Amino acid sequence: MDTLAEMRKDNVRGNPGEIVRLGVQLLQQRGARLGSEQWNVREQVFLAALDTSQLGVCQSMLDELTLMFPSSQRVARLRGLLLEAQGLNKDAAAVYDKMLAENANNTVAMKRKVCLLMSTGHLESAITQLVKYLDVFQADGEAWKVLAQLYIEAGNWKNASFCLAEVILSNPHSYLGHLAYAESLYTLGGSPHKLLESRKYYCQSLTMKEGSSNLRALFGLVVATKAVSVFASSQSGSTKKKNDNNKMTDDEMRVNRDISSKAVQLIEGASYEKGMDELVQAAMKRLSCT
């Protein structure tokens, strides 16, 4: 019992098979003598059995919990999870809808509905549901990350970029957050401002995780500086006044070349699998601004 209690305290689910074995054994040997502690054990065993697809054990634990707590939303959540595992998505959705009818701000039910919609391919509905959730719980960085991915799958990079900016606000020290935002800005493109912003966030990602340990940001930085260079070259011959604000100065172009050169140097100095060196060097020769 102490082992299971310690696992619950530390929120450990790393060995669900062992949790099921210990939990079932404990319930068989001591059962009601555990007092109120048995309900925590049954919930713990339910979740571990769910992780190992022992749905019969899940049903057994759920039946006992339902008898004791027939109106509990915590038990209702377990019922919904079991229905999902059984492939009864409509029934699971009905459980979550009932939970939301009783408490419109039930975060678990709202998130499970989004997961259900995603798993069944209802992309637009999942986006709508997640937007409703974030209207209430705006500080949920993981939810913003999921919404960004959904927008990317839908081809809506503008909204995805907005979501990724929110991810940075929720976790400003994550190099991956800055990297993802940089990639969204580069993909949007269309203006020197977005390309320069993209370059800035690639650099920010590299200040958090430097050099060859962050190759994705280095490659992104190379293509971003190349795009800035190409855009600047296309504007250099323009005589239209409306384009004057988009033109880059010689100093700005020099900075862009220096950034590109440093990124290329770090990429070429990294270690690669046999046969990749020549491919990388060829790519850098083509993309370098120098």
C-alpha positions, 0 to 999 in steps of 0.5 A, a space after each residue: 500500500 505504501 508503494 502505491 501511495 508513494 506512486 500517487 504522491 509522485 504522480 508516477 505511471 511509469 510501470 503500469 503493469 506493476 501498479 495493476 498487479 500490486 493494486 489488484 493484490 492489495 484489494 483482494 487481500 484487504 479490500 474494505 479494510 483499507 477504508 477510504 484509501 481503497 477508492 484512491 487505489 481503485 482509481 490508480 489501478 483503473 488508470 494503470 489498467 487503461 495504460 496496459 489495455 486491461 479493459 476488464 480490470 478497468 470495468 471492475 474498478 469503475 463499477 465499484 467506484 460508480 456504486 460508491 460515487 454515482 454522481 462524481 465527475 471524477 468517476 464520470 471522467 474515468 467512464 469517458 476514458 474507458 468508453 474511448 478505449 472501447 472505441 465508443 466515441 459517441 458514448 464518451 462524448 455524451 459523458 463529457 457533454 453531461 459533465 459540461 452541462 453540470 460544470 461549463 468550465 470543466 477543463 478535463 471534459 473540454 480537453 477530452 472533447 477536443 481529443 475525441 474530435 481530433 482522433 475522429 478527424 473532425 479538424 474544424 470542430 476540434 479547433 472550434 472547441 479548443 478556441 472556446 477552451 482557450 477563451 476561458 483558460 488563456 494561460 494554458 501553453 500546451 493548449 496553445 501548442 495543440 491549437 497551433 498544430 491544428 491550424 498548421 494541419 488546416 493550412 492556416 499559418 497566420 493563426 498558427 503563428 499567433 498561437 505559437 506567439 502565445 506559447 512563447 509567452 507561456 514559456 519564454 525560456 523554451 528554445 523549441 517555442 522560439 524555433 517553432 515561431 520562427 518557422 511559422 514566420 518564415 513560412 508566412 513570408 511575404 514581407 521583409 518584416 516577417 523574414 527579419 522577425 523569423 531570423 530574430 527568433 531563430 537567433 533567439 532559439 540559438 542563444 538558448 540552445 547553441 551550435 550544432 545541438 540546435 541544427 534545426 535552428 541553424 538550418 532555419 537561420 540559413 534559409 531565412 537569411 537567404 530569403 532576406 537576401 533574395 528579397 533585398 536584391 529584388 528591391 534594390 533595382 526598384 525606383 518606386 517610392 512605395 518600396 523605399 521602406 522595404 529596402 535594406 541598407 548596406 549595414 543591414 545586408 552586411 549583418 545578414 551576411 555575417 549571420 548567414 556565414 556564422 550559421 553555415 560555419 556551425 553547420 559545416 562543423 557539425 558531425 554527420 552520418 557517412 555520406 551526408 557531409 557532401 550533401 550538407 556542403 552542397 546545400 550550404 553553398 547554394 543557400 549561403 549569402 556570402 
